[in-house]
């Protein structure tokens, strides 16, 4: 089930999200009728807006978003579990773009549990004809035509997603989120400098594993071939949720250990 909400300002075809992709997106998470990780998600939204040189309203406090989501989604719509994909876009009413006001739009995707591994394991493949950058804006969720192209490529080739490389031919991420590679007791994650997304959801997960000595978390520069060496692969998407990866080309992967680690993380919120 998907619910859509607009800011009180009227949206029209002149908004810069539609014309220029002048927008940033951050996800918030609802579990058992309450917001979780809301502070981390809020600070990520503020950081993303600053990177895009957006004019942040004084009303955009953590309490402002908590009240909106509580009243409109949790209480108003009775949604107990789901992901709120919140998007802020720039208007054209200022003397300069940096001084223009902003508006927002958000949609809610309901699910049974945002902290569970969803559905069947994904089938993925590397895509080599395009790559993603690894600069300041590559780590936040802004308009990215590479994601659109990769998503269509996946559909046309009966895949669930594709692995995107950076200009140095190393693994950056998937179109939908970040990848984690398990080998023994080590979980390797691509560095943000490689083009991986900043992800409050993933950061909370790996912080839980580190604090509880459940795995050795290592940030790496990962060449494409190393995806075939992993025992298990997990994809964490702030926008869609958590998924195990079952197959990349001819290599299949287990999902037992990551499922156990995600379960341990999920139980820490109870």
C-alpha positions in Angstrom: 0.0 0.0 0.0 1.3 3.4 -0.9 0.1 6.8 0.4 1.1 10.1 -1.0 1.2 13.5 0.7 2.0 17.0 -0.6 3.0 20.1 1.2 0.2 22.7 1.6 1.7 24.7 -1.3 0.1 23.9 -4.7 2.4 21.8 -6.9 2.5 22.8 -10.6 4.7 22.1 -13.6 7.0 25.0 -12.7 8.5 23.3 -9.7 12.2 22.6 -10.1 11.9 19.0 -9.0 9.9 18.4 -12.2 11.9 20.6 -14.5 15.5 20.1 -13.2 15.5 17.3 -10.7 16.3 20.0 -8.1 15.4 17.9 -5.1 16.8 15.7 -2.3 15.2 12.6 -0.8 15.6 11.0 2.6 13.7 8.1 4.2 12.1 7.9 7.6 11.1 4.7 9.2 8.0 3.6 11.1 8.1 0.5 13.3 5.3 -0.7 15.5 3.5 2.6 15.4 6.5 4.8 16.2 9.4 6.5 14.4 12.8 4.9 14.7 16.1 6.4 13.8 14.3 9.7 13.3 17.1 11.9 14.6 19.7 10.2 12.3 17.3 10.6 9.3 16.6 14.2 10.2 20.3 15.2 10.4 20.9 13.4 7.0 18.1 15.5 5.5 19.6 18.7 6.8 23.0 17.7 5.5 21.6 16.8 2.1 19.8 20.1 1.8 23.0 22.0 2.7 25.0 20.1 0.1 22.4 21.2 -2.5 22.6 24.8 -1.2 18.9 24.8 -0.3 17.3 27.4 1.9 16.4 25.4 5.1 13.3 26.9 6.7 13.5 27.7 10.4 10.4 25.5 10.9 12.3 22.4 9.7 13.1 21.1 13.2 13.1 17.4 14.3 9.9 18.1 16.2 8.2 19.5 13.0 8.8 16.2 11.1 7.9 14.1 14.1 4.6 15.9 14.5 3.8 15.6 10.7 4.5 11.9 10.5 2.8 11.1 13.8 -0.4 13.1 13.0 -0.8 12.4 9.3 0.6 8.9 9.0 0.7 7.0 12.2 -2.4 8.4 13.9 -4.2 9.8 10.8 -3.8 6.8 8.5 -3.1 4.1 11.1 0.1 3.0 9.5 2.1 0.9 11.9 5.1 -0.2 9.8 6.6 1.4 6.7 9.1 3.6 5.0 8.4 7.4 4.5 10.2 8.6 1.4 10.4 12.3 2.1 11.4 14.7 -0.8 12.3 18.4 -0.6 12.4 20.5 -3.7 13.4 24.1 -4.5 10.8 26.6 -5.6 11.5 29.6 -8.0 10.3 32.5 -5.8 13.7 33.9 -4.6 16.0 36.5 -6.0 18.5 33.7 -6.3 18.1 30.0 -6.2 19.9 29.8 -2.9 17.3 32.1 -1.4 14.3 30.4 -2.9 11.8 28.7 -0.6 11.4 24.9 -0.6 8.4 22.6 -0.6 8.0 19.0 0.2 6.3 15.8 -0.9 6.3 12.4 0.7 4.9 9.0 0.1 4.6 6.0 2.5 5.2 2.4 1.6 3.6 0.0 4.1 5.4 -3.2 4.9 5.3 -5.8 7.7 8.6 -4.9 9.2 11.1 -2.3 7.9 13.9 -4.2 9.8 13.3 -7.6 8.3 14.9 -9.2 5.2 12.2 -9.0 2.6 11.0 -11.4 -0.1 13.1 -13.8 -2.1 16.8 -13.3 -2.6 17.6 -10.9 -5.4 19.3 -11.7 -8.7 21.8 -9.1 -9.8 24.6 -8.4 -12.3 27.3 -5.9 -12.9 26.6 -3.2 -15.5 29.7 -1.8 -17.2 28.5 0.7 -19.9 27.7 3.3 -17.3 29.2 4.3 -13.9 28.4 6.5 -11.0 30.5 9.4 -9.8 32.2 9.5 -6.4 32.0 13.2 -5.5 30.2 15.1 -2.8 26.7 14.7 -4.3 27.1 11.0 -5.1 26.5 10.0 -1.5 23.1 11.7 -1.1 19.8 10.8 -2.8 19.5 13.3 -5.6 18.4 12.9 -9.2 20.5 10.2 -10.8 19.9 9.1 -14.4 22.3 6.2 -13.8 19.7 4.7 -11.4 17.0 5.0 -14.0 19.1 3.5 -16.7 20.2 0.7 -14.4 16.7 0.0 -13.3 15.5 -0.4 -16.9 18.5 -2.5 -17.8 17.6 -4.8 -14.9 14.0 -5.1 -16.0 15.0 -5.9 -19.6 17.4 -8.6 -18.5 15.1 -10.2 -15.9 17.2 -9.0 -13.0 16.1 -7.4 -9.7 18.8 -4.8 -9.7 22.3 -4.1 -11.0 25.7 -3.3 -9.4 27.0 0.1 -10.4 30.7 0.8 -10.6 32.6 4.1 -10.2 35.0 5.5 -12.8 37.8 3.4 -11.3 35.8 0.2 -12.1 35.3 -0.5 -8.4 31.9 -1.3 -6.8 30.0 1.8 -5.6 26.4 0.5 -4.9 23.3 -0.9 -6.5 20.7 1.4 -8.0 18.5 0.9 -4.9 21.0 1.0 -2.1 24.2 -0.1 -0.6 25.8 -3.6 -0.7 27.5 -5.5 2.2 29.8 -8.4 1.5 30.2 -11.2 4.1 33.4 -13.3 4.2 33.9 -15.3 7.3 33.5 -12.9 10.2 34.3 -9.8 8.1 31.7 -7.6 6.5 33.1 -5.4 3.7 31.2 -2.3 2.6 32.3 0.1 -0.2 33.6 3.4 1.1 31.5 6.5 0.6 34.4 7.9 -1.3 33.7 5.1 -3.8 30.2 6.3 -4.6 28.2 4.5 -1.9 25.2 6.2 -0.4 25.1 7.7 3.0 22.5 5.5 4.7 21.1 6.0 8.2 19.6 2.5 8.0 22.9 0.8 7.1 24.9 2.9 9.6 22.5 1.9 12.4 22.9 -1.8 11.3 26.7 -1.9 11.2 26.9 0.1 14.4 24.8 -2.6 16.2 27.1 -5.3 14.8 30.2 -3.5 15.9 29.0 -2.6 19.4 28.0 -6.2 20.0 31.1 -7.8 18.4 28.9 -9.7 16.0 31.1 -9.0 12.9 34.2 -7.1 11.9 33.1 -4.2 9.8 35.6 -2.9 7.2 35.2 -0.2 4.6 37.0 -1.2 1.4 37.7 -0.3 -2.2 36.1 -3.4 -3.8 36.9 -4.5 -7.3 34.1 -6.0 -9.3 35.5 -9.5 -9.1 35.4 -9.5 -5.3 31.6 -9.8 -5.4 32.2 -13.4 -6.5 34.3 -14.2 -3.5 31.6 -13.3 -0.9 29.8 -15.9 1.0 26.7 -13.8 1.5 25.6 -10.3 0.2 23.1 -8.0 1.7 21.5 -4.9 0.1 20.2 -2.2 2.4 18.0 0.4 0.7 16.7 3.3 2.8 14.0 3.7 0.1 12.9 0.0 -0.2 14.1 -2.0 2.8 16.5 -4.9 3.3 17.2 -7.7 0.8 19.5 -10.6 0.5 21.3 -11.2 -2.8 20.9 -14.7 -4.0 22.7 -14.7 -7.4 25.2 -12.6 -9.4 25.9 -14.1 -12.8 26.6 -17.8 -12.2 27.5 -17.5 -8.5 24.8 -18.2 -5.9 25.0 -17.0 -2.3 23.6 -18.1 1.0 21.6 -15.8 3.3 21.7 -17.6 6.7 24.2 -15.5 8.5 23.0 -12.1 7.4 19.4 -13.1 8.2 20.6 -14.0 11.8 22.5 -10.6 12.1 19.4 -8.6 10.8 17.2 -10.5 13.3 19.6 -9.6 16.2 19.5 -6.0 15.1 15.7 -6.0 14.8 15.3 -7.4 18.3 17.4 -4.5 19.7 14.5 -2.2 18.9 12.0 -4.1 21.1 
